[in-house]
Amino acid sequence: MSLKRVFVTYRLPEDILRPLSGICDLEVWTGTKPMTPPELLSSICDSDGIICLLTDEITRSLLENQEKLNFISSMSVGVDHIDVAAATNRNIPVGNTPGVLAETTADLAFGLLLSAARRIPEADKFVREGQWLSDMPWSPDFFLGKDVHGATLGVVGLGETGTAVARRGKAFGMRVLGWNRTQKKDVEHAELVQLDELLAESDYVSIHIARTSETLLFFNHERIMSMKKGAILINTARGGIVDETSLANALKIGHLAAAGMDVFEAEPLLPESKLLNLKNVVFSPHIGSATSLTRKRMAELAVENAVAVIAGRPMPFCVNPEVYRSR
Ligand code: GLV
């Protein structure tokens, strides 16, 4: 019997891919840029399975042309780049990497919060560019920011990452409010409140909801303007959840003091983005899970999911386990 063909859309290290060697016919994309949709289509059309990244858009039309494809394993916790409903219709299990990146992403969310509150990137630029030499060396109103300790943090979405951010908030001496789209029973580190109360009372709002058709532009003009005046918004969840035009306006008119943004409607962020001209936005380029250890764990889980399918077992980390019930 011929080996199953597995296509990997990124050059993952050999030691990570080792569990697949010998049990499948492995092909690894060697390009240095994300695959284009035609490249993705032509590379996976004869594959039994793919291991992909969040930059690989696995659309309904791409799946419609696949007769052979038997699994999709994404090296990400979010799967909004995959049409999961279309995969489920074709009985294709979709794997992700839960449980290993929440703490790392929470660190970045908190880093952005502190950076935005205390204007650290702006201050860094000021020193680097020699402006300190040409200005007052120190004054009582020099680089004033906002206190984090004693302030109120609102966590929107109390999954693994939101809970980890709430715990950090408590450790920093903050009052922590939390809201979740579905009802939660045991909420740790946060006081559960209604969303409007959270938005009205929080000095910092950190977003931790998944991007779905229901959360697109969830932070629209109305919700952003219902945030407390002078608050700071942090998004390390997914682009498209925050309406960036409304956010830019709120920052420009001083309704919000600052924002910390790791994820964007379009990635990479386009040069014409209205956010780019604002000094009170701290940016990072979608690096929530970017530590060596966490990326290694994510890759290992993605491979573990693939190995399971090849061995005829259900994927251990599957977002559409219902595909197994209909088999
Ligand atoms: C990162 O954004 C992920 O979904 O893994």
py3Dmol code that shows the C-alpha trace and the ligand (Angstrom):
import py3Dmol

protein = """\
ATOM      1  CA  MET A   1       0.000   0.000   0.000  1.00  0.00           C
ATOM      2  CA  SER A   2       1.412   3.409  -0.891  1.00  0.00           C
ATOM      3  CA  LEU A   3       2.169   5.886   1.876  1.00  0.00           C
ATOM      4  CA  LYS A   4      -0.177   8.783   2.538  1.00  0.00           C
ATOM      5  CA  ARG A   5       1.069  12.061   1.113  1.00  0.00           C
ATOM      6  CA  VAL A   6       1.371  14.903   3.616  1.00  0.00           C
ATOM      7  CA  PHE A   7       2.135  18.454   2.558  1.00  0.00           C
ATOM      8  CA  VAL A   8       3.643  20.945   5.027  1.00  0.00           C
ATOM      9  CA  THR A   9       3.294  24.594   4.049  1.00  0.00           C
ATOM     10  CA  TYR A  10       6.326  25.811   5.993  1.00  0.00           C
ATOM     11  CA  ARG A  11       9.849  24.536   6.589  1.00  0.00           C
ATOM     12  CA  LEU A  12       9.409  23.199  10.105  1.00  0.00           C
ATOM     13  CA  PRO A  13      12.600  21.895  11.736  1.00  0.00           C
ATOM     14  CA  GLU A  14      13.543  18.319  10.872  1.00  0.00           C
ATOM     15  CA  ASP A  15      13.408  17.113  14.467  1.00  0.00           C
ATOM     16  CA  ILE A  16       9.824  18.344  14.738  1.00  0.00           C
ATOM     17  CA  LEU A  17       8.834  16.545  11.533  1.00  0.00           C
ATOM     18  CA  ARG A  18      10.699  13.335  12.482  1.00  0.00           C
ATOM     19  CA  PRO A  19       7.590  11.490  13.824  1.00  0.00           C
ATOM     20  CA  LEU A  20       6.203  11.719  10.263  1.00  0.00           C
ATOM     21  CA  SER A  21       9.230  10.314   8.489  1.00  0.00           C
ATOM     22  CA  GLY A  22       8.706   6.765   7.311  1.00  0.00           C
ATOM     23  CA  ILE A  23       4.968   6.795   7.981  1.00  0.00           C
ATOM     24  CA  CYS A  24       4.046   9.123   5.126  1.00  0.00           C
ATOM     25  CA  ASP A  25       5.358  10.629   1.953  1.00  0.00           C
ATOM     26  CA  LEU A  26       6.261  14.083   3.239  1.00  0.00           C
ATOM     27  CA  GLU A  27       6.588  17.179   1.102  1.00  0.00           C
ATOM     28  CA  VAL A  28       7.655  20.474   2.648  1.00  0.00           C
ATOM     29  CA  TRP A  29       7.182  23.857   0.990  1.00  0.00           C
ATOM     30  CA  THR A  30      10.553  25.577   0.748  1.00  0.00           C
ATOM     31  CA  GLY A  31       9.379  29.030  -0.352  1.00  0.00           C
ATOM     32  CA  THR A  32      10.325  31.944   1.864  1.00  0.00           C
ATOM     33  CA  LYS A  33       6.942  33.688   1.575  1.00  0.00           C
ATOM     34  CA  PRO A  34       3.467  32.420   2.469  1.00  0.00           C
ATOM     35  CA  MET A  35       2.022  30.269  -0.284  1.00  0.00           C
ATOM     36  CA  THR A  36      -0.266  32.056  -2.712  1.00  0.00           C
ATOM     37  CA  PRO A  37      -3.766  30.536  -3.171  1.00  0.00           C
ATOM     38  CA  PRO A  38      -2.837  28.982  -6.576  1.00  0.00           C
ATOM     39  CA  GLU A  39       0.360  27.541  -5.083  1.00  0.00           C
ATOM     40  CA  LEU A  40      -1.594  26.157  -2.159  1.00  0.00           C
ATOM     41  CA  LEU A  41      -4.191  24.656  -4.465  1.00  0.00           C
ATOM     42  CA  SER A  42      -1.695  22.997  -6.771  1.00  0.00           C
ATOM     43  CA  SER A  43       0.475  21.727  -3.919  1.00  0.00           C
ATOM     44  CA  ILE A  44      -2.244  20.100  -1.909  1.00  0.00           C
ATOM     45  CA  CYS A  45      -4.427  18.679  -4.644  1.00  0.00           C
ATOM     46  CA  ASP A  46      -2.810  15.246  -4.422  1.00  0.00           C
ATOM     47  CA  SER A  47      -2.312  15.308  -0.669  1.00  0.00           C
ATOM     48  CA  ASP A  48      -3.978  13.168   1.943  1.00  0.00           C
ATOM     49  CA  GLY A  49      -3.273  15.753   4.589  1.00  0.00           C
ATOM     50  CA  ILE A  50      -1.747  19.158   5.155  1.00  0.00           C
ATOM     51  CA  ILE A  51       0.009  20.849   8.023  1.00  0.00           C
ATOM     52  CA  CYS A  52      -0.555  24.563   7.557  1.00  0.00           C
ATOM     53  CA  LEU A  53      -0.121  27.965   9.178  1.00  0.00           C
ATOM     54  CA  LEU A  54      -2.597  30.726   9.956  1.00  0.00           C
ATOM     55  CA  THR A  55      -1.465  32.566   6.818  1.00  0.00           C
ATOM     56  CA  ASP A  56      -2.780  29.728   4.621  1.00  0.00           C
ATOM     57  CA  GLU A  57      -6.372  30.526   3.674  1.00  0.00           C
ATOM     58  CA  ILE A  58      -8.143  27.191   3.315  1.00  0.00           C
ATOM     59  CA  THR A  59     -11.323  28.372   1.670  1.00  0.00           C
ATOM     60  CA  ARG A  60     -14.494  26.536   0.718  1.00  0.00           C
ATOM     61  CA  SER A  61     -13.594  26.716  -2.962  1.00  0.00           C
ATOM     62  CA  LEU A  62     -10.152  25.285  -2.321  1.00  0.00           C
ATOM     63  CA  LEU A  63     -11.706  22.385  -0.425  1.00  0.00           C
ATOM     64  CA  GLU A  64     -14.318  21.781  -3.128  1.00  0.00           C
ATOM     65  CA  ASN A  65     -11.581  20.779  -5.515  1.00  0.00           C
ATOM     66  CA  GLN A  66     -10.016  18.257  -3.172  1.00  0.00           C
ATOM     67  CA  GLU A  67     -11.061  14.644  -3.514  1.00  0.00           C
ATOM     68  CA  LYS A  68      -8.240  13.110  -1.560  1.00  0.00           C
ATOM     69  CA  LEU A  69      -7.670  15.480   1.345  1.00  0.00           C
ATOM     70  CA  ASN A  70      -8.287  13.641   4.593  1.00  0.00           C
ATOM     71  CA  PHE A  71      -7.038  16.060   7.255  1.00  0.00           C
ATOM     72  CA  ILE A  72      -5.960  19.638   7.915  1.00  0.00           C
ATOM     73  CA  SER A  73      -3.664  20.261  10.864  1.00  0.00           C
ATOM     74  CA  SER A  74      -3.017  23.923  11.584  1.00  0.00           C
ATOM     75  CA  MET A  75      -0.095  25.116  13.672  1.00  0.00           C
ATOM     76  CA  SER A  76      -2.297  27.690  15.400  1.00  0.00           C
ATOM     77  CA  VAL A  77      -4.975  27.768  18.019  1.00  0.00           C
ATOM     78  CA  GLY A  78      -7.232  30.010  15.909  1.00  0.00           C
ATOM     79  CA  VAL A  79      -8.721  28.376  12.826  1.00  0.00           C
ATOM     80  CA  ASP A  80     -10.502  31.339  11.264  1.00  0.00           C
ATOM     81  CA  HIS A  81      -8.252  30.951   8.177  1.00  0.00           C
ATOM     82  CA  ILE A  82      -9.947  27.614   7.484  1.00  0.00           C
ATOM     83  CA  ASP A  83     -13.525  27.169   6.343  1.00  0.00           C
ATOM     84  CA  VAL A  84     -14.225  24.640   9.092  1.00  0.00           C
ATOM     85  CA  ALA A  85     -17.873  24.215   8.044  1.00  0.00           C
ATOM     86  CA  ALA A  86     -16.763  23.267   4.524  1.00  0.00           C
ATOM     87  CA  ALA A  87     -14.185  20.841   5.940  1.00  0.00           C
ATOM     88  CA  THR A  88     -16.811  19.298   8.222  1.00  0.00           C
ATOM     89  CA  ASN A  89     -19.165  18.872   5.246  1.00  0.00           C
ATOM     90  CA  ARG A  90     -16.463  16.847   3.565  1.00  0.00           C
ATOM     91  CA  ASN A  91     -15.723  14.900   6.785  1.00  0.00           C
ATOM     92  CA  ILE A  92     -12.244  16.382   7.011  1.00  0.00           C
ATOM     93  CA  PRO A  93     -10.951  16.759  10.589  1.00  0.00           C
ATOM     94  CA  VAL A  94      -9.335  20.122  11.341  1.00  0.00           C
ATOM     95  CA  GLY A  95      -6.676  20.188  14.037  1.00  0.00           C
ATOM     96  CA  ASN A  96      -5.336  23.081  16.073  1.00  0.00           C
ATOM     97  CA  THR A  97      -2.897  23.641  18.959  1.00  0.00           C
ATOM     98  CA  PRO A  98      -4.775  24.529  22.155  1.00  0.00           C
ATOM     99  CA  GLY A  99      -3.333  24.644  25.651  1.00  0.00           C
ATOM    100  CA  VAL A 100       0.214  25.663  24.783  1.00  0.00           C
ATOM    101  CA  LEU A 101       0.120  29.312  23.821  1.00  0.00           C
ATOM    102  CA  ALA A 102      -2.229  31.071  26.230  1.00  0.00           C
ATOM    103  CA  GLU A 103       0.416  32.104  28.769  1.00  0.00           C
ATOM    104  CA  THR A 104       2.792  33.321  26.056  1.00  0.00           C
ATOM    105  CA  THR A 105       0.050  35.362  24.383  1.00  0.00           C
ATOM    106  CA  ALA A 106      -1.028  36.741  27.764  1.00  0.00           C
ATOM    107  CA  ASP A 107       2.558  37.924  28.322  1.00  0.00           C
ATOM    108  CA  LEU A 108       2.426  39.849  25.060  1.00  0.00           C
ATOM    109  CA  ALA A 109      -0.999  41.322  25.861  1.00  0.00           C
ATOM    110  CA  PHE A 110       0.355  42.542  29.157  1.00  0.00           C
ATOM    111  CA  GLY A 111       3.522  43.815  27.493  1.00  0.00           C
ATOM    112  CA  LEU A 112       1.419  45.887  25.089  1.00  0.00           C
ATOM    113  CA  LEU A 113      -0.711  47.109  27.983  1.00  0.00           C
ATOM    114  CA  LEU A 114       2.338  48.294  29.934  1.00  0.00           C
ATOM    115  CA  SER A 115       3.964  49.744  26.819  1.00  0.00           C
ATOM    116  CA  ALA A 116       0.850  51.699  25.895  1.00  0.00           C
ATOM    117  CA  ALA A 117       0.220  52.820  29.484  1.00  0.00           C
ATOM    118  CA  ARG A 118       3.767  54.046  30.068  1.00  0.00           C
ATOM    119  CA  ARG A 119       4.500  55.050  26.444  1.00  0.00           C
ATOM    120  CA  ILE A 120       7.616  52.875  26.372  1.00  0.00           C
ATOM    121  CA  PRO A 121       8.066  52.653  22.554  1.00  0.00           C
ATOM    122  CA  GLU A 122       7.611  56.437  22.241  1.00  0.00           C
ATOM    123  CA  ALA A 123      10.158  56.993  25.016  1.00  0.00           C
ATOM    124  CA  ASP A 124      12.584  54.540  23.412  1.00  0.00           C
ATOM    125  CA  LYS A 125      12.344  56.413  20.097  1.00  0.00           C
ATOM    126  CA  PHE A 126      12.861  59.726  21.907  1.00  0.00           C
ATOM    127  CA  VAL A 127      16.124  58.519  23.458  1.00  0.00           C
ATOM    128  CA  ARG A 128      17.385  56.739  20.330  1.00  0.00           C
ATOM    129  CA  GLU A 129      16.752  59.687  18.044  1.00  0.00           C
ATOM    130  CA  GLY A 130      18.702  62.050  20.296  1.00  0.00           C
ATOM    131  CA  GLN A 131      15.684  64.181  21.164  1.00  0.00           C
ATOM    132  CA  TRP A 132      16.489  63.887  24.854  1.00  0.00           C
ATOM    133  CA  LEU A 133      19.639  65.930  24.272  1.00  0.00           C
ATOM    134  CA  SER A 134      17.764  68.781  22.636  1.00  0.00           C
ATOM    135  CA  ASP A 135      14.931  68.923  25.135  1.00  0.00           C
ATOM    136  CA  MET A 136      14.529  69.492  28.883  1.00  0.00           C
ATOM    137  CA  PRO A 137      16.413  66.629  30.573  1.00  0.00           C
ATOM    138  CA  TRP A 138      13.538  66.025  32.992  1.00  0.00           C
ATOM    139  CA  SER A 139      10.381  67.836  33.977  1.00  0.00           C
ATOM    140  CA  PRO A 140       7.347  67.022  36.124  1.00  0.00           C
ATOM    141  CA  ASP A 141       5.164  66.505  33.065  1.00  0.00           C
ATOM    142  CA  PHE A 142       7.696  64.634  30.984  1.00  0.00           C
ATOM    143  CA  PHE A 143       6.296  61.465  29.290  1.00  0.00           C
ATOM    144  CA  LEU A 144       3.296  61.164  31.544  1.00  0.00           C
ATOM    145  CA  GLY A 145       1.415  57.917  31.217  1.00  0.00           C
ATOM    146  CA  LYS A 146      -1.259  56.036  33.106  1.00  0.00           C
ATOM    147  CA  ASP A 147      -0.955  53.882  36.208  1.00  0.00           C
ATOM    148  CA  VAL A 148      -1.563  50.193  35.799  1.00  0.00           C
ATOM    149  CA  HIS A 149      -1.667  49.252  39.479  1.00  0.00           C
ATOM    150  CA  GLY A 150      -4.957  50.259  41.060  1.00  0.00           C
ATOM    151  CA  ALA A 151      -6.648  50.601  37.644  1.00  0.00           C
ATOM    152  CA  THR A 152      -9.501  48.464  36.292  1.00  0.00           C
ATOM    153  CA  LEU A 153      -8.788  45.854  33.637  1.00  0.00           C
ATOM    154  CA  GLY A 154     -11.660  44.499  31.545  1.00  0.00           C
ATOM    155  CA  VAL A 155     -11.051  41.125  29.938  1.00  0.00           C
ATOM    156  CA  VAL A 156     -13.334  40.386  26.986  1.00  0.00           C
ATOM    157  CA  GLY A 157     -13.369  36.610  26.486  1.00  0.00           C
ATOM    158  CA  LEU A 158     -12.477  34.365  29.386  1.00  0.00           C
ATOM    159  CA  GLY A 159     -10.944  31.409  27.617  1.00  0.00           C
ATOM    160  CA  GLU A 160      -7.411  30.239  28.356  1.00  0.00           C
ATOM    161  CA  THR A 161      -5.699  33.456  27.267  1.00  0.00           C
ATOM    162  CA  GLY A 162      -8.245  35.835  28.794  1.00  0.00           C
ATOM    163  CA  THR A 163      -7.957  33.991  32.110  1.00  0.00           C
ATOM    164  CA  ALA A 164      -4.160  34.198  31.955  1.00  0.00           C
ATOM    165  CA  VAL A 165      -4.406  37.966  31.342  1.00  0.00           C
ATOM    166  CA  ALA A 166      -6.855  38.338  34.241  1.00  0.00           C
ATOM    167  CA  ARG A 167      -4.369  36.555  36.514  1.00  0.00           C
ATOM    168  CA  ARG A 168      -1.629  38.967  35.438  1.00  0.00           C
ATOM    169  CA  GLY A 169      -3.966  41.886  36.135  1.00  0.00           C
ATOM    170  CA  LYS A 170      -4.558  40.667  39.679  1.00  0.00           C
ATOM    171  CA  ALA A 171      -0.811  40.248  40.231  1.00  0.00           C
ATOM    172  CA  PHE A 172      -0.355  43.888  39.179  1.00  0.00           C
ATOM    173  CA  GLY A 173      -2.857  45.051  41.783  1.00  0.00           C
ATOM    174  CA  MET A 174      -5.671  45.759  39.333  1.00  0.00           C
ATOM    175  CA  ARG A 175      -9.404  45.336  39.757  1.00  0.00           C
ATOM    176  CA  VAL A 176     -10.279  42.790  37.075  1.00  0.00           C
ATOM    177  CA  LEU A 177     -13.671  42.617  35.336  1.00  0.00           C
ATOM    178  CA  GLY A 178     -14.516  39.854  32.909  1.00  0.00           C
ATOM    179  CA  TRP A 179     -17.116  39.087  30.273  1.00  0.00           C
ATOM    180  CA  ASN A 180     -17.595  35.993  28.156  1.00  0.00           C
ATOM    181  CA  ARG A 181     -19.913  35.463  25.179  1.00  0.00           C
ATOM    182  CA  THR A 182     -21.203  32.188  26.598  1.00  0.00           C
ATOM    183  CA  GLN A 183     -22.043  31.727  30.243  1.00  0.00           C
ATOM    184  CA  LYS A 184     -19.121  30.710  32.463  1.00  0.00           C
ATOM    185  CA  LYS A 185     -19.508  29.056  35.826  1.00  0.00           C
ATOM    186  CA  ASP A 186     -16.081  29.019  37.417  1.00  0.00           C
ATOM    187  CA  VAL A 187     -14.344  32.231  36.587  1.00  0.00           C
ATOM    188  CA  GLU A 188     -11.025  32.755  38.241  1.00  0.00           C
ATOM    189  CA  HIS A 189      -9.310  36.112  38.767  1.00  0.00           C
ATOM    190  CA  ALA A 190     -12.140  38.250  37.364  1.00  0.00           C
ATOM    191  CA  GLU A 191     -15.473  39.614  38.511  1.00  0.00           C
ATOM    192  CA  LEU A 192     -18.090  38.648  35.908  1.00  0.00           C
ATOM    193  CA  VAL A 193     -20.065  41.646  34.616  1.00  0.00           C
ATOM    194  CA  GLN A 194     -22.172  42.624  31.603  1.00  0.00           C
ATOM    195  CA  LEU A 195     -20.244  43.867  28.585  1.00  0.00           C
ATOM    196  CA  ASP A 196     -21.590  47.437  28.779  1.00  0.00           C
ATOM    197  CA  GLU A 197     -20.518  47.686  32.420  1.00  0.00           C
ATOM    198  CA  LEU A 198     -17.066  46.321  31.587  1.00  0.00           C
ATOM    199  CA  LEU A 199     -16.620  48.823  28.757  1.00  0.00           C
ATOM    200  CA  ALA A 200     -17.845  51.753  30.833  1.00  0.00           C
ATOM    201  CA  GLU A 201     -15.673  50.976  33.867  1.00  0.00           C
ATOM    202  CA  SER A 202     -12.409  49.607  32.527  1.00  0.00           C
ATOM    203  CA  ASP A 203      -9.266  51.701  32.183  1.00  0.00           C
ATOM    204  CA  TYR A 204      -7.809  48.897  30.067  1.00  0.00           C
ATOM    205  CA  VAL A 205      -9.754  46.505  27.861  1.00  0.00           C
ATOM    206  CA  SER A 206      -7.991  43.405  26.575  1.00  0.00           C
ATOM    207  CA  ILE A 207      -9.663  41.366  23.815  1.00  0.00           C
ATOM    208  CA  HIS A 208      -9.556  37.550  23.882  1.00  0.00           C
ATOM    209  CA  ILE A 209     -12.452  36.334  21.748  1.00  0.00           C
ATOM    210  CA  ALA A 210     -12.108  34.227  18.609  1.00  0.00           C
ATOM    211  CA  ARG A 211     -12.870  35.739  15.209  1.00  0.00           C
ATOM    212  CA  THR A 212     -16.065  34.206  13.879  1.00  0.00           C
ATOM    213  CA  SER A 213     -18.863  35.565  11.694  1.00  0.00           C
ATOM    214  CA  GLU A 214     -20.453  36.807  14.952  1.00  0.00           C
ATOM    215  CA  THR A 215     -17.422  38.695  16.258  1.00  0.00           C
ATOM    216  CA  LEU A 216     -16.407  40.490  13.060  1.00  0.00           C
ATOM    217  CA  LEU A 217     -16.149  44.210  13.899  1.00  0.00           C
ATOM    218  CA  PHE A 218     -17.414  43.398  17.408  1.00  0.00           C
ATOM    219  CA  PHE A 219     -15.546  46.495  18.612  1.00  0.00           C
ATOM    220  CA  ASN A 220     -17.448  48.835  16.300  1.00  0.00           C
ATOM    221  CA  HIS A 221     -17.850  52.611  16.642  1.00  0.00           C
ATOM    222  CA  GLU A 222     -20.589  52.285  19.235  1.00  0.00           C
ATOM    223  CA  ARG A 223     -18.719  49.845  21.479  1.00  0.00           C
ATOM    224  CA  ILE A 224     -15.459  51.767  21.213  1.00  0.00           C
ATOM    225  CA  MET A 225     -17.224  55.005  22.098  1.00  0.00           C
ATOM    226  CA  SER A 226     -18.933  53.302  25.029  1.00  0.00           C
ATOM    227  CA  MET A 227     -15.525  52.619  26.555  1.00  0.00           C
ATOM    228  CA  LYS A 228     -14.448  54.858  29.408  1.00  0.00           C
ATOM    229  CA  LYS A 229     -12.844  58.120  28.249  1.00  0.00           C
ATOM    230  CA  GLY A 230      -9.063  57.830  28.405  1.00  0.00           C
ATOM    231  CA  ALA A 231      -9.100  54.012  28.336  1.00  0.00           C
ATOM    232  CA  ILE A 232      -6.598  51.829  26.506  1.00  0.00           C
ATOM    233  CA  LEU A 233      -7.615  49.005  24.144  1.00  0.00           C
ATOM    234  CA  ILE A 234      -5.413  45.937  23.642  1.00  0.00           C
ATOM    235  CA  ASN A 235      -5.990  43.369  20.881  1.00  0.00           C
ATOM    236  CA  THR A 236      -3.922  40.206  20.712  1.00  0.00           C
ATOM    237  CA  ALA A 237      -6.864  38.026  19.589  1.00  0.00           C
ATOM    238  CA  ARG A 238      -7.534  38.454  15.874  1.00  0.00           C
ATOM    239  CA  GLY A 239      -7.725  41.232  13.355  1.00  0.00           C
ATOM    240  CA  GLY A 240     -11.203  42.097  12.146  1.00  0.00           C
ATOM    241  CA  ILE A 241     -12.659  42.029  15.662  1.00  0.00           C
ATOM    242  CA  VAL A 242     -11.843  45.741  16.044  1.00  0.00           C
ATOM    243  CA  ASP A 243     -13.071  48.256  13.480  1.00  0.00           C
ATOM    244  CA  GLU A 244      -9.753  50.012  12.856  1.00  0.00           C
ATOM    245  CA  THR A 245     -11.299  53.130  11.311  1.00  0.00           C
ATOM    246  CA  SER A 246     -13.440  53.690  14.404  1.00  0.00           C
ATOM    247  CA  LEU A 247     -10.476  52.916  16.654  1.00  0.00           C
ATOM    248  CA  ALA A 248      -8.284  55.440  14.814  1.00  0.00           C
ATOM    249  CA  ASN A 249     -11.007  58.098  15.178  1.00  0.00           C
ATOM    250  CA  ALA A 250     -11.448  57.390  18.892  1.00  0.00           C
ATOM    251  CA  LEU A 251      -7.688  57.694  19.412  1.00  0.00           C
ATOM    252  CA  LYS A 252      -7.481  60.848  17.330  1.00  0.00           C
ATOM    253  CA  ILE A 253     -10.213  62.690  19.194  1.00  0.00           C
ATOM    254  CA  GLY A 254      -8.761  61.585  22.551  1.00  0.00           C
ATOM    255  CA  HIS A 255     -11.674  59.399  23.533  1.00  0.00           C
ATOM    256  CA  LEU A 256      -9.174  56.552  23.980  1.00  0.00           C
ATOM    257  CA  ALA A 257      -5.729  57.318  25.386  1.00  0.00           C
ATOM    258  CA  ALA A 258      -3.915  54.575  23.494  1.00  0.00           C
ATOM    259  CA  ALA A 259      -4.096  51.128  21.940  1.00  0.00           C
ATOM    260  CA  GLY A 260      -1.812  48.115  21.826  1.00  0.00           C
ATOM    261  CA  MET A 261      -2.338  46.102  18.672  1.00  0.00           C
ATOM    262  CA  ASP A 262      -0.814  42.779  17.654  1.00  0.00           C
ATOM    263  CA  VAL A 263      -3.432  41.764  15.079  1.00  0.00           C
ATOM    264  CA  PHE A 264      -5.046  43.689  12.242  1.00  0.00           C
ATOM    265  CA  GLU A 265      -7.853  43.643   9.697  1.00  0.00           C
ATOM    266  CA  ALA A 266      -5.201  43.206   6.997  1.00  0.00           C
ATOM    267  CA  GLU A 267      -1.885  41.578   7.814  1.00  0.00           C
ATOM    268  CA  PRO A 268       0.750  42.775   7.198  1.00  0.00           C
ATOM    269  CA  LEU A 269      -0.684  46.176   8.202  1.00  0.00           C
ATOM    270  CA  LEU A 270      -1.082  48.273   5.076  1.00  0.00           C
ATOM    271  CA  PRO A 271       0.878  51.545   4.780  1.00  0.00           C
ATOM    272  CA  GLU A 272      -2.404  53.430   4.322  1.00  0.00           C
ATOM    273  CA  SER A 273      -3.714  52.284   7.729  1.00  0.00           C
ATOM    274  CA  LYS A 274      -4.980  55.259   9.705  1.00  0.00           C
ATOM    275  CA  LEU A 275      -3.438  53.752  12.826  1.00  0.00           C
ATOM    276  CA  LEU A 276       0.102  54.142  11.550  1.00  0.00           C
ATOM    277  CA  ASN A 277       0.117  57.936  11.915  1.00  0.00           C
ATOM    278  CA  LEU A 278      -0.919  57.835  15.551  1.00  0.00           C
ATOM    279  CA  LYS A 279       1.783  58.065  18.199  1.00  0.00           C
ATOM    280  CA  ASN A 280      -0.500  56.531  20.806  1.00  0.00           C
ATOM    281  CA  VAL A 281      -0.666  53.101  19.165  1.00  0.00           C
ATOM    282  CA  VAL A 282       1.861  50.441  20.118  1.00  0.00           C
ATOM    283  CA  PHE A 283       2.246  47.841  17.372  1.00  0.00           C
ATOM    284  CA  SER A 284       3.538  44.323  17.167  1.00  0.00           C
ATOM    285  CA  PRO A 285       3.311  42.108  14.056  1.00  0.00           C
ATOM    286  CA  HIS A 286       1.052  39.203  15.187  1.00  0.00           C
ATOM    287  CA  ILE A 287       3.616  37.721  17.578  1.00  0.00           C
ATOM    288  CA  GLY A 288       1.381  36.656  20.480  1.00  0.00           C
ATOM    289  CA  SER A 289       2.728  33.095  20.551  1.00  0.00           C
ATOM    290  CA  ALA A 290       6.215  33.936  19.296  1.00  0.00           C
ATOM    291  CA  THR A 291       8.622  32.392  21.766  1.00  0.00           C
ATOM    292  CA  SER A 292      10.943  29.549  20.813  1.00  0.00           C
ATOM    293  CA  LEU A 293       9.431  27.134  23.305  1.00  0.00           C
ATOM    294  CA  THR A 294       5.806  27.892  22.485  1.00  0.00           C
ATOM    295  CA  ARG A 295       6.335  27.706  18.731  1.00  0.00           C
ATOM    296  CA  LYS A 296       8.096  24.357  19.236  1.00  0.00           C
ATOM    297  CA  ARG A 297       5.150  23.052  21.254  1.00  0.00           C
ATOM    298  CA  MET A 298       2.675  24.290  18.653  1.00  0.00           C
ATOM    299  CA  ALA A 299       4.597  22.559  15.855  1.00  0.00           C
ATOM    300  CA  GLU A 300       4.770  19.361  17.909  1.00  0.00           C
ATOM    301  CA  LEU A 301       0.990  19.381  18.430  1.00  0.00           C
ATOM    302  CA  ALA A 302       0.377  20.005  14.726  1.00  0.00           C
ATOM    303  CA  VAL A 303       2.572  16.994  13.913  1.00  0.00           C
ATOM    304  CA  GLU A 304       0.912  14.900  16.634  1.00  0.00           C
ATOM    305  CA  ASN A 305      -2.471  15.591  15.034  1.00  0.00           C
ATOM    306  CA  ALA A 306      -1.146  14.477  11.631  1.00  0.00           C
ATOM    307  CA  VAL A 307       0.494  11.338  13.033  1.00  0.00           C
ATOM    308  CA  ALA A 308      -2.786  10.353  14.711  1.00  0.00           C
ATOM    309  CA  VAL A 309      -4.759  10.560  11.462  1.00  0.00           C
ATOM    310  CA  ILE A 310      -2.111   8.597   9.544  1.00  0.00           C
ATOM    311  CA  ALA A 311      -2.242   5.925  12.251  1.00  0.00           C
ATOM    312  CA  GLY A 312      -6.031   5.748  11.864  1.00  0.00           C
ATOM    313  CA  ARG A 313      -6.781   7.423  15.199  1.00  0.00           C
ATOM    314  CA  PRO A 314      -8.875  10.550  15.824  1.00  0.00           C
ATOM    315  CA  MET A 315      -6.923  13.786  16.036  1.00  0.00           C
ATOM    316  CA  PRO A 316      -6.234  14.566  19.696  1.00  0.00           C
ATOM    317  CA  PHE A 317      -6.763  18.325  19.134  1.00  0.00           C
ATOM    318  CA  CYS A 318      -9.656  18.642  16.744  1.00  0.00           C
ATOM    319  CA  VAL A 319     -12.010  21.604  16.319  1.00  0.00           C
ATOM    320  CA  ASN A 320     -14.684  19.596  14.485  1.00  0.00           C
ATOM    321  CA  PRO A 321     -14.784  16.226  16.295  1.00  0.00           C
ATOM    322  CA  GLU A 322     -18.280  15.686  14.915  1.00  0.00           C
ATOM    323  CA  VAL A 323     -16.594  14.361  11.744  1.00  0.00           C
ATOM    324  CA  TYR A 324     -15.698  11.236  13.716  1.00  0.00           C
ATOM    325  CA  ARG A 325     -19.279  10.624  14.770  1.00  0.00           C
ATOM    326  CA  SER A 326     -20.452  10.480  11.168  1.00  0.00           C
ATOM    327  CA  ARG A 327     -17.770   7.926  10.147  1.00  0.00           C
TER     328      ARG A 327
END
"""
ligand_1 = """\
5
GLV
C -2.134 32.581 16.829
O -2.591 33.645 16.543
C -2.834 31.343 16.837
O -4.048 31.299 16.562
O -2.190 30.319 17.093
"""
view = py3Dmol.view(width=600, height=400)
view.addModel(protein, "pdb")
view.setStyle({"model": 0}, {"cartoon": {"style": "trace"}})
view.addModel(ligand_1, "xyz")
view.setStyle({"model": 1}, {"stick": {}})
view.zoomTo()
view.show()
